[in-house]
Amino acid sequence: MDDGALVLGSVSLKGRRLTLEANSVARAARGKALLEPVLAGLVGPCLVPAFHGAGLR
């Protein structure tokens, strides 16, 4: 972000799919930990954790 805020990743909603994308496993875990309590009861469990990028294949 241009204001210097820490960005853990991005969240998108396409149809019935909510996706969290981050550029590291640690940021994805932190983003998931922040979202889980807020979304409790509104979404189902994570179906497919995916990791892409150098060294994570």
mmCIF file as Biopython writes it, N, C-alpha, C and O atoms, coordinates in Angstrom:
data_model
#
loop_
_atom_site.group_PDB
_atom_site.id
_atom_site.type_symbol
_atom_site.label_atom_id
_atom_site.label_alt_id
_atom_site.label_comp_id
_atom_site.label_asym_id
_atom_site.label_entity_id
_atom_site.label_seq_id
_atom_site.pdbx_PDB_ins_code
_atom_site.Cartn_x
_atom_site.Cartn_y
_atom_site.Cartn_z
_atom_site.occupancy
_atom_site.B_iso_or_equiv
_atom_site.auth_seq_id
_atom_site.auth_asym_id
_atom_site.pdbx_PDB_model_num
ATOM 1   N N  . MET A ? 1  ? 0.834   -1.174  0.000  1.0 0.0 1  A 1 
ATOM 2   C CA . MET A ? 1  ? 0.000   0.000   0.000  1.0 0.0 1  A 1 
ATOM 3   C C  . MET A ? 1  ? 0.878   1.237   0.000  1.0 0.0 1  A 1 
ATOM 4   O O  . MET A ? 1  ? 2.005   1.216   0.497  1.0 0.0 1  A 1 
ATOM 5   N N  . ASP A ? 2  ? 0.365   2.285   -0.547 1.0 0.0 2  A 1 
ATOM 6   C CA . ASP A ? 2  ? 1.111   3.530   -0.632 1.0 0.0 2  A 1 
ATOM 7   C C  . ASP A ? 2  ? 1.256   4.235   0.704  1.0 0.0 2  A 1 
ATOM 8   O O  . ASP A ? 2  ? 2.117   5.102   0.855  1.0 0.0 2  A 1 
ATOM 9   N N  . ASP A ? 3  ? 0.426   3.875   1.678  1.0 0.0 3  A 1 
ATOM 10  C CA . ASP A ? 3  ? 0.493   4.570   2.972  1.0 0.0 3  A 1 
ATOM 11  C C  . ASP A ? 3  ? 1.419   3.863   3.966  1.0 0.0 3  A 1 
ATOM 12  O O  . ASP A ? 3  ? 1.505   4.270   5.124  1.0 0.0 3  A 1 
ATOM 13  N N  . GLY A ? 4  ? 2.102   2.825   3.531  1.0 0.0 4  A 1 
ATOM 14  C CA . GLY A ? 4  ? 3.035   2.122   4.393  1.0 0.0 4  A 1 
ATOM 15  C C  . GLY A ? 4  ? 2.417   1.038   5.254  1.0 0.0 4  A 1 
ATOM 16  O O  . GLY A ? 4  ? 3.119   0.421   6.055  1.0 0.0 4  A 1 
ATOM 17  N N  . ALA A ? 5  ? 1.114   0.787   5.111  1.0 0.0 5  A 1 
ATOM 18  C CA . ALA A ? 5  ? 0.439   -0.250  5.899  1.0 0.0 5  A 1 
ATOM 19  C C  . ALA A ? 5  ? 0.939   -1.637  5.494  1.0 0.0 5  A 1 
ATOM 20  O O  . ALA A ? 5  ? 1.257   -1.876  4.329  1.0 0.0 5  A 1 
ATOM 21  N N  . LEU A ? 6  ? 1.004   -2.536  6.454  1.0 0.0 6  A 1 
ATOM 22  C CA . LEU A ? 6  ? 1.399   -3.913  6.203  1.0 0.0 6  A 1 
ATOM 23  C C  . LEU A ? 6  ? 0.288   -4.628  5.457  1.0 0.0 6  A 1 
ATOM 24  O O  . LEU A ? 6  ? -0.865  -4.615  5.890  1.0 0.0 6  A 1 
ATOM 25  N N  . VAL A ? 7  ? 0.627   -5.251  4.343  1.0 0.0 7  A 1 
ATOM 26  C CA . VAL A ? 7  ? -0.341  -6.017  3.561  1.0 0.0 7  A 1 
ATOM 27  C C  . VAL A ? 7  ? 0.020   -7.492  3.702  1.0 0.0 7  A 1 
ATOM 28  O O  . VAL A ? 7  ? 1.102   -7.910  3.289  1.0 0.0 7  A 1 
ATOM 29  N N  . LEU A ? 8  ? -0.879  -8.277  4.282  1.0 0.0 8  A 1 
ATOM 30  C CA . LEU A ? 8  ? -0.632  -9.709  4.455  1.0 0.0 8  A 1 
ATOM 31  C C  . LEU A ? 8  ? -0.959  -10.490 3.200  1.0 0.0 8  A 1 
ATOM 32  O O  . LEU A ? 8  ? -0.361  -11.536 2.943  1.0 0.0 8  A 1 
ATOM 33  N N  . GLY A ? 9  ? -1.896  -9.995  2.420  1.0 0.0 9  A 1 
ATOM 34  C CA . GLY A ? 9  ? -2.313  -10.678 1.212  1.0 0.0 9  A 1 
ATOM 35  C C  . GLY A ? 9  ? -3.550  -10.016 0.665  1.0 0.0 9  A 1 
ATOM 36  O O  . GLY A ? 9  ? -3.861  -8.873  0.999  1.0 0.0 9  A 1 
ATOM 37  N N  . SER A ? 10 ? -4.257  -10.747 -0.181 1.0 0.0 10 A 1 
ATOM 38  C CA . SER A ? 10 ? -5.501  -10.219 -0.727 1.0 0.0 10 A 1 
ATOM 39  C C  . SER A ? 10 ? -6.612  -11.246 -0.547 1.0 0.0 10 A 1 
ATOM 40  O O  . SER A ? 10 ? -6.369  -12.453 -0.531 1.0 0.0 10 A 1 
ATOM 41  N N  . VAL A ? 11 ? -7.818  -10.746 -0.415 1.0 0.0 11 A 1 
ATOM 42  C CA . VAL A ? 11 ? -8.992  -11.595 -0.253 1.0 0.0 11 A 1 
ATOM 43  C C  . VAL A ? 11 ? -9.931  -11.286 -1.410 1.0 0.0 11 A 1 
ATOM 44  O O  . VAL A ? 11 ? -10.208 -10.123 -1.702 1.0 0.0 11 A 1 
ATOM 45  N N  . SER A ? 12 ? -10.417 -12.333 -2.068 1.0 0.0 12 A 1 
ATOM 46  C CA . SER A ? 12 ? -11.372 -12.130 -3.152 1.0 0.0 12 A 1 
ATOM 47  C C  . SER A ? 12 ? -12.556 -13.078 -2.978 1.0 0.0 12 A 1 
ATOM 48  O O  . SER A ? 12 ? -12.427 -14.173 -2.430 1.0 0.0 12 A 1 
ATOM 49  N N  . LEU A ? 13 ? -13.696 -12.631 -3.453 1.0 0.0 13 A 1 
ATOM 50  C CA . LEU A ? 13 ? -14.915 -13.429 -3.414 1.0 0.0 13 A 1 
ATOM 51  C C  . LEU A ? 13 ? -15.423 -13.542 -4.838 1.0 0.0 13 A 1 
ATOM 52  O O  . LEU A ? 13 ? -15.797 -12.545 -5.456 1.0 0.0 13 A 1 
ATOM 53  N N  . LYS A ? 14 ? -15.434 -14.769 -5.358 1.0 0.0 14 A 1 
ATOM 54  C CA . LYS A ? 14 ? -15.928 -15.034 -6.705 1.0 0.0 14 A 1 
ATOM 55  C C  . LYS A ? 14 ? -16.998 -16.103 -6.586 1.0 0.0 14 A 1 
ATOM 56  O O  . LYS A ? 14 ? -16.705 -17.257 -6.274 1.0 0.0 14 A 1 
ATOM 57  N N  . GLY A ? 15 ? -18.234 -15.715 -6.835 1.0 0.0 15 A 1 
ATOM 58  C CA . GLY A ? 15 ? -19.338 -16.650 -6.643 1.0 0.0 15 A 1 
ATOM 59  C C  . GLY A ? 15 ? -19.418 -17.046 -5.188 1.0 0.0 15 A 1 
ATOM 60  O O  . GLY A ? 15 ? -19.593 -16.193 -4.318 1.0 0.0 15 A 1 
ATOM 61  N N  . ARG A ? 16 ? -19.291 -18.337 -4.912 1.0 0.0 16 A 1 
ATOM 62  C CA . ARG A ? 16 ? -19.350 -18.843 -3.540 1.0 0.0 16 A 1 
ATOM 63  C C  . ARG A ? 16 ? -17.966 -19.171 -2.988 1.0 0.0 16 A 1 
ATOM 64  O O  . ARG A ? 16 ? -17.851 -19.806 -1.940 1.0 0.0 16 A 1 
ATOM 65  N N  . ARG A ? 17 ? -16.915 -18.743 -3.688 1.0 0.0 17 A 1 
ATOM 66  C CA . ARG A ? 17 ? -15.550 -19.066 -3.272 1.0 0.0 17 A 1 
ATOM 67  C C  . ARG A ? 17 ? -14.841 -17.839 -2.716 1.0 0.0 17 A 1 
ATOM 68  O O  . ARG A ? 17 ? -14.716 -16.819 -3.394 1.0 0.0 17 A 1 
ATOM 69  N N  . LEU A ? 18 ? -14.380 -17.949 -1.473 1.0 0.0 18 A 1 
ATOM 70  C CA . LEU A ? 18 ? -13.587 -16.908 -0.832 1.0 0.0 18 A 1 
ATOM 71  C C  . LEU A ? 18 ? -12.134 -17.361 -0.879 1.0 0.0 18 A 1 
ATOM 72  O O  . LEU A ? 18 ? -11.809 -18.466 -0.443 1.0 0.0 18 A 1 
ATOM 73  N N  . THR A ? 19 ? -11.264 -16.514 -1.407 1.0 0.0 19 A 1 
ATOM 74  C CA . THR A ? 19 ? -9.864  -16.884 -1.581 1.0 0.0 19 A 1 
ATOM 75  C C  . THR A ? 19 ? -8.963  -15.887 -0.875 1.0 0.0 19 A 1 
ATOM 76  O O  . THR A ? 19 ? -9.126  -14.675 -1.022 1.0 0.0 19 A 1 
ATOM 77  N N  . LEU A ? 20 ? -8.015  -16.403 -0.110 1.0 0.0 20 A 1 
ATOM 78  C CA . LEU A ? 20 ? -6.973  -15.594 0.509  1.0 0.0 20 A 1 
ATOM 79  C C  . LEU A ? 20 ? -5.672  -15.919 -0.211 1.0 0.0 20 A 1 
ATOM 80  O O  . LEU A ? 20 ? -5.285  -17.085 -0.294 1.0 0.0 20 A 1 
ATOM 81  N N  . GLU A ? 21 ? -4.995  -14.900 -0.733 1.0 0.0 21 A 1 
ATOM 82  C CA . GLU A ? 21 ? -3.706  -15.085 -1.393 1.0 0.0 21 A 1 
ATOM 83  C C  . GLU A ? 21 ? -2.665  -14.271 -0.660 1.0 0.0 21 A 1 
ATOM 84  O O  . GLU A ? 21 ? -2.907  -13.126 -0.281 1.0 0.0 21 A 1 
ATOM 85  N N  . ALA A ? 22 ? -1.494  -14.876 -0.461 1.0 0.0 22 A 1 
ATOM 86  C CA . ALA A ? 22 ? -0.390  -14.192 0.212  1.0 0.0 22 A 1 
ATOM 87  C C  . ALA A ? 22 ? 0.906   -14.612 -0.462 1.0 0.0 22 A 1 
ATOM 88  O O  . ALA A ? 22 ? 0.951   -15.620 -1.168 1.0 0.0 22 A 1 
ATOM 89  N N  . ASN A ? 23 ? 1.964   -13.832 -0.240 1.0 0.0 23 A 1 
ATOM 90  C CA . ASN A ? 23 ? 3.230   -14.160 -0.897 1.0 0.0 23 A 1 
ATOM 91  C C  . ASN A ? 23 ? 4.172   -14.980 -0.020 1.0 0.0 23 A 1 
ATOM 92  O O  . ASN A ? 23 ? 5.333   -15.179 -0.378 1.0 0.0 23 A 1 
ATOM 93  N N  . SER A ? 24 ? 3.685   -15.454 1.118  1.0 0.0 24 A 1 
ATOM 94  C CA . SER A ? 24 ? 4.481   -16.363 1.941  1.0 0.0 24 A 1 
ATOM 95  C C  . SER A ? 24 ? 3.541   -17.229 2.777  1.0 0.0 24 A 1 
ATOM 96  O O  . SER A ? 24 ? 2.391   -16.869 3.030  1.0 0.0 24 A 1 
ATOM 97  N N  . VAL A ? 25 ? 4.055   -18.360 3.189  1.0 0.0 25 A 1 
ATOM 98  C CA . VAL A ? 25 ? 3.277   -19.269 4.025  1.0 0.0 25 A 1 
ATOM 99  C C  . VAL A ? 25 ? 2.954   -18.601 5.358  1.0 0.0 25 A 1 
ATOM 100 O O  . VAL A ? 25 ? 1.849   -18.759 5.877  1.0 0.0 25 A 1 
ATOM 101 N N  . ALA A ? 26 ? 3.904   -17.859 5.913  1.0 0.0 26 A 1 
ATOM 102 C CA . ALA A ? 26 ? 3.685   -17.187 7.197  1.0 0.0 26 A 1 
ATOM 103 C C  . ALA A ? 26 ? 2.580   -16.126 7.087  1.0 0.0 26 A 1 
ATOM 104 O O  . ALA A ? 26 ? 1.737   -16.017 7.978  1.0 0.0 26 A 1 
ATOM 105 N N  . ARG A ? 27 ? 2.583   -15.352 6.008  1.0 0.0 27 A 1 
ATOM 106 C CA . ARG A ? 27 ? 1.544   -14.342 5.836  1.0 0.0 27 A 1 
ATOM 107 C C  . ARG A ? 27 ? 0.187   -14.991 5.591  1.0 0.0 27 A 1 
ATOM 108 O O  . ARG A ? 27 ? -0.832  -14.481 6.058  1.0 0.0 27 A 1 
ATOM 109 N N  . ALA A ? 28 ? 0.156   -16.098 4.871  1.0 0.0 28 A 1 
ATOM 110 C CA . ALA A ? 28 ? -1.109  -16.806 4.656  1.0 0.0 28 A 1 
ATOM 111 C C  . ALA A ? 28 ? -1.666  -17.307 5.984  1.0 0.0 28 A 1 
ATOM 112 O O  . ALA A ? 28 ? -2.867  -17.210 6.233  1.0 0.0 28 A 1 
ATOM 113 N N  . ALA A ? 29 ? -0.800  -17.839 6.829  1.0 0.0 29 A 1 
ATOM 114 C CA . ALA A ? 29 ? -1.240  -18.337 8.144  1.0 0.0 29 A 1 
ATOM 115 C C  . ALA A ? 29 ? -1.759  -17.195 9.013  1.0 0.0 29 A 1 
ATOM 116 O O  . ALA A ? 29 ? -2.757  -17.348 9.717  1.0 0.0 29 A 1 
ATOM 117 N N  . ARG A ? 30 ? -1.080  -16.051 8.962  1.0 0.0 30 A 1 
ATOM 118 C CA . ARG A ? 30 ? -1.522  -14.902 9.764  1.0 0.0 30 A 1 
ATOM 119 C C  . ARG A ? 30 ? -2.855  -14.357 9.233  1.0 0.0 30 A 1 
ATOM 120 O O  . ARG A ? 30 ? -3.741  -14.009 10.013 1.0 0.0 30 A 1 
ATOM 121 N N  . GLY A ? 31 ? -2.988  -14.285 7.919  1.0 0.0 31 A 1 
ATOM 122 C CA . GLY A ? 31 ? -4.241  -13.833 7.326  1.0 0.0 31 A 1 
ATOM 123 C C  . GLY A ? 31 ? -5.391  -14.763 7.667  1.0 0.0 31 A 1 
ATOM 124 O O  . GLY A ? 31 ? -6.494  -14.312 7.976  1.0 0.0 31 A 1 
ATOM 125 N N  . LYS A ? 32 ? -5.130  -16.067 7.610  1.0 0.0 32 A 1 
ATOM 126 C CA . LYS A ? 32 ? -6.155  -17.059 7.955  1.0 0.0 32 A 1 
ATOM 127 C C  . LYS A ? 32 ? -6.568  -16.909 9.415  1.0 0.0 32 A 1 
ATOM 128 O O  . LYS A ? 32 ? -7.754  -16.980 9.738  1.0 0.0 32 A 1 
ATOM 129 N N  . ALA A ? 33 ? -5.591  -16.701 10.296 1.0 0.0 33 A 1 
ATOM 130 C CA . ALA A ? 33 ? -5.885  -16.531 11.729 1.0 0.0 33 A 1 
ATOM 131 C C  . ALA A ? 33 ? -6.728  -15.281 11.981 1.0 0.0 33 A 1 
ATOM 132 O O  . ALA A ? 33 ? -7.571  -15.276 12.877 1.0 0.0 33 A 1 
ATOM 133 N N  . LEU A ? 34 ? -6.510  -14.234 11.207 1.0 0.0 34 A 1 
ATOM 134 C CA . LEU A ? 34 ? -7.303  -13.010 11.365 1.0 0.0 34 A 1 
ATOM 135 C C  . LEU A ? 34 ? -8.725  -13.181 10.826 1.0 0.0 34 A 1 
ATOM 136 O O  . LEU A ? 34 ? -9.677  -12.639 11.389 1.0 0.0 34 A 1 
ATOM 137 N N  . LEU A ? 35 ? -8.864  -13.930 9.739  1.0 0.0 35 A 1 
ATOM 138 C CA . LEU A ? 35 ? -10.174 -14.077 9.098  1.0 0.0 35 A 1 
ATOM 139 C C  . LEU A ? 35 ? -11.072 -15.121 9.763  1.0 0.0 35 A 1 
ATOM 140 O O  . LEU A ? 35 ? -12.290 -14.946 9.801  1.0 0.0 35 A 1 
ATOM 141 N N  . GLU A ? 36 ? -10.496 -16.193 10.284 1.0 0.0 36 A 1 
ATOM 142 C CA . GLU A ? 36 ? -11.307 -17.282 10.842 1.0 0.0 36 A 1 
ATOM 143 C C  . GLU A ? 36 ? -12.319 -16.832 11.894 1.0 0.0 36 A 1 
ATOM 144 O O  . GLU A ? 36 ? -13.482 -17.222 11.798 1.0 0.0 36 A 1 
ATOM 145 N N  . PRO A ? 37 ? -11.941 -16.037 12.887 1.0 0.0 37 A 1 
ATOM 146 C CA . PRO A ? 37 ? -12.934 -15.643 13.894 1.0 0.0 37 A 1 
ATOM 147 C C  . PRO A ? 37 ? -14.047 -14.764 13.313 1.0 0.0 37 A 1 
ATOM 148 O O  . PRO A ? 37 ? -15.196 -14.849 13.747 1.0 0.0 37 A 1 
ATOM 149 N N  . VAL A ? 38 ? -13.712 -13.940 12.355 1.0 0.0 38 A 1 
ATOM 150 C CA . VAL A ? 38 ? -14.692 -13.041 11.752 1.0 0.0 38 A 1 
ATOM 151 C C  . VAL A ? 38 ? -15.684 -13.810 10.879 1.0 0.0 38 A 1 
ATOM 152 O O  . VAL A ? 38 ? -16.861 -13.456 10.804 1.0 0.0 38 A 1 
ATOM 153 N N  . LEU A ? 39 ? -15.200 -14.858 10.224 1.0 0.0 39 A 1 
ATOM 154 C CA . LEU A ? 39 ? -16.027 -15.615 9.285  1.0 0.0 39 A 1 
ATOM 155 C C  . LEU A ? 39 ? -16.642 -16.878 9.880  1.0 0.0 39 A 1 
ATOM 156 O O  . LEU A ? 39 ? -17.323 -17.626 9.179  1.0 0.0 39 A 1 
ATOM 157 N N  . ALA A ? 40 ? -16.407 -17.120 11.166 1.0 0.0 40 A 1 
ATOM 158 C CA . ALA A ? 40 ? -16.921 -18.332 11.818 1.0 0.0 40 A 1 
ATOM 159 C C  . ALA A ? 40 ? -18.425 -18.470 11.591 1.0 0.0 40 A 1 
ATOM 160 O O  . ALA A ? 40 ? -19.195 -17.548 11.859 1.0 0.0 40 A 1 
ATOM 161 N N  . GLY A ? 41 ? -18.822 -19.624 11.098 1.0 0.0 41 A 1 
ATOM 162 C CA . GLY A ? 41 ? -20.229 -19.903 10.850 1.0 0.0 41 A 1 
ATOM 163 C C  . GLY A ? 41 ? -20.730 -19.382 9.516  1.0 0.0 41 A 1 
ATOM 164 O O  . GLY A ? 41 ? -21.845 -19.709 9.110  1.0 0.0 41 A 1 
ATOM 165 N N  . LEU A ? 42 ? -19.928 -18.576 8.822  1.0 0.0 42 A 1 
ATOM 166 C CA . LEU A ? 42 ? -20.353 -18.021 7.538  1.0 0.0 42 A 1 
ATOM 167 C C  . LEU A ? 42 ? -19.756 -18.761 6.352  1.0 0.0 42 A 1 
ATOM 168 O O  . LEU A ? 42 ? -20.330 -18.759 5.263  1.0 0.0 42 A 1 
ATOM 169 N N  . VAL A ? 43 ? -18.611 -19.390 6.558  1.0 0.0 43 A 1 
ATOM 170 C CA . VAL A ? 43 ? -17.951 -20.134 5.489  1.0 0.0 43 A 1 
ATOM 171 C C  . VAL A ? 43 ? -17.562 -21.515 5.992  1.0 0.0 43 A 1 
ATOM 172 O O  . VAL A ? 43 ? -17.458 -21.746 7.196  1.0 0.0 43 A 1 
ATOM 173 N N  . GLY A ? 44 ? -17.353 -22.413 5.067  1.0 0.0 44 A 1 
ATOM 174 C CA . GLY A ? 44 ? -16.937 -23.759 5.422  1.0 0.0 44 A 1 
ATOM 175 C C  . GLY A ? 44 ? -15.420 -23.818 5.604  1.0 0.0 44 A 1 
ATOM 176 O O  . GLY A ? 44 ? -14.739 -22.798 5.505  1.0 0.0 44 A 1 
ATOM 177 N N  . PRO A ? 45 ? -14.901 -25.008 5.867  1.0 0.0 45 A 1 
ATOM 178 C CA . PRO A ? 45 ? -13.460 -25.166 6.068  1.0 0.0 45 A 1 
ATOM 179 C C  . PRO A ? 45 ? -12.692 -24.955 4.765  1.0 0.0 45 A 1 
ATOM 180 O O  . PRO A ? 45 ? -13.258 -25.024 3.674  1.0 0.0 45 A 1 
ATOM 181 N N  . CYS A ? 46 ? -11.417 -24.702 4.900  1.0 0.0 46 A 1 
ATOM 182 C CA . CYS A ? 46 ? -10.539 -24.568 3.738  1.0 0.0 46 A 1 
ATOM 183 C C  . CYS A ? 46 ? -10.514 -25.903 3.002  1.0 0.0 46 A 1 
ATOM 184 O O  . CYS A ? 46 ? -10.241 -26.945 3.598  1.0 0.0 46 A 1 
ATOM 185 N N  . LEU A ? 47 ? -10.800 -25.864 1.715  1.0 0.0 47 A 1 
ATOM 186 C CA . LEU A ? 47 ? -10.866 -27.102 0.954  1.0 0.0 47 A 1 
ATOM 187 C C  . LEU A ? 47 ? -9.532  -27.488 0.328  1.0 0.0 47 A 1 
ATOM 188 O O  . LEU A ? 47 ? -9.137  -28.653 0.373  1.0 0.0 47 A 1 
ATOM 189 N N  . VAL A ? 48 ? -8.847  -26.528 -0.248 1.0 0.0 48 A 1 
ATOM 190 C CA . VAL A ? 48 ? -7.602  -26.838 -0.943 1.0 0.0 48 A 1 
ATOM 191 C C  . VAL A ? 48 ? -6.559  -25.769 -0.649 1.0 0.0 48 A 1 
ATOM 192 O O  . VAL A ? 48 ? -6.553  -24.719 -1.292 1.0 0.0 48 A 1 
ATOM 193 N N  . PRO A ? 49 ? -5.681  -26.020 0.309  1.0 0.0 49 A 1 
ATOM 194 C CA . PRO A ? 49 ? -4.592  -25.066 0.492  1.0 0.0 49 A 1 
ATOM 195 C C  . PRO A ? 49 ? -3.611  -25.231 -0.667 1.0 0.0 49 A 1 
ATOM 196 O O  . PRO A ? 49 ? -3.174  -26.347 -0.944 1.0 0.0 49 A 1 
ATOM 197 N N  . ALA A ? 50 ? -3.264  -24.159 -1.336 1.0 0.0 50 A 1 
ATOM 198 C CA . ALA A ? 50 ? -2.372  -24.228 -2.488 1.0 0.0 50 A 1 
ATOM 199 C C  . ALA A ? 50 ? -1.185  -23.310 -2.277 1.0 0.0 50 A 1 
ATOM 200 O O  . ALA A ? 50 ? -1.335  -22.183 -1.804 1.0 0.0 50 A 1 
ATOM 201 N N  . PHE A ? 51 ? -0.022  -23.789 -2.624 1.0 0.0 51 A 1 
ATOM 202 C CA . PHE A ? 51 ? 1.185   -22.990 -2.523 1.0 0.0 51 A 1 
ATOM 203 C C  . PHE A ? 51 ? 1.849   -22.969 -3.887 1.0 0.0 51 A 1 
ATOM 204 O O  . PHE A ? 51 ? 2.100   -24.017 -4.482 1.0 0.0 51 A 1 
ATOM 205 N N  . HIS A ? 52 ? 2.127   -21.788 -4.373 1.0 0.0 52 A 1 
ATOM 206 C CA . HIS A ? 52 ? 2.784   -21.613 -5.673 1.0 0.0 52 A 1 
ATOM 207 C C  . HIS A ? 52 ? 3.989   -20.711 -5.475 1.0 0.0 52 A 1 
ATOM 208 O O  . HIS A ? 52 ? 4.029   -19.907 -4.544 1.0 0.0 52 A 1 
ATOM 209 N N  . GLY A ? 53 ? 4.944   -20.845 -6.332 1.0 0.0 53 A 1 
ATOM 210 C CA . GLY A ? 53 ? 6.105   -19.962 -6.260 1.0 0.0 53 A 1 
ATOM 211 C C  . GLY A ? 53 ? 7.380   -20.736 -6.039 1.0 0.0 53 A 1 
ATOM 212 O O  . GLY A ? 53 ? 7.357   -21.949 -5.827 1.0 0.0 53 A 1 
ATOM 213 N N  . ALA A ? 54 ? 8.474   -20.044 -6.088 1.0 0.0 54 A 1 
ATOM 214 C CA . ALA A ? 54 ? 9.785   -20.669 -5.963 1.0 0.0 54 A 1 
ATOM 215 C C  . ALA A ? 54 ? 9.936   -21.387 -4.637 1.0 0.0 54 A 1 
ATOM 216 O O  . ALA A ? 54 ? 9.696   -20.805 -3.579 1.0 0.0 54 A 1 
ATOM 217 N N  . GLY A ? 55 ? 10.325  -22.629 -4.688 1.0 0.0 55 A 1 
ATOM 218 C CA . GLY A ? 55 ? 10.599  -23.393 -3.494 1.0 0.0 55 A 1 
ATOM 219 C C  . GLY A ? 55 ? 9.367   -23.942 -2.774 1.0 0.0 55 A 1 
ATOM 220 O O  . GLY A ? 55 ? 9.510   -24.636 -1.767 1.0 0.0 55 A 1 
ATOM 221 N N  . LEU A ? 56 ? 8.185   -23.654 -3.256 1.0 0.0 56 A 1 
ATOM 222 C CA . LEU A ? 56 ? 6.989   -24.129 -2.580 1.0 0.0 56 A 1 
ATOM 223 C C  . LEU A ? 56 ? 6.204   -25.132 -3.403 1.0 0.0 56 A 1 
ATOM 224 O O  . LEU A ? 56 ? 5.082   -25.477 -3.032 1.0 0.0 56 A 1 
ATOM 225 N N  . ARG A ? 57 ? 6.745   -25.601 -4.485 1.0 0.0 57 A 1 
ATOM 226 C CA . ARG A ? 57 ? 6.015   -26.527 -5.360 1.0 0.0 57 A 1 
ATOM 227 C C  . ARG A ? 57 ? 6.108   -27.935 -4.889 1.0 0.0 57 A 1 
ATOM 228 O O  . ARG A ? 57 ? 5.548   -28.834 -5.516 1.0 0.0 57 A 1 
#
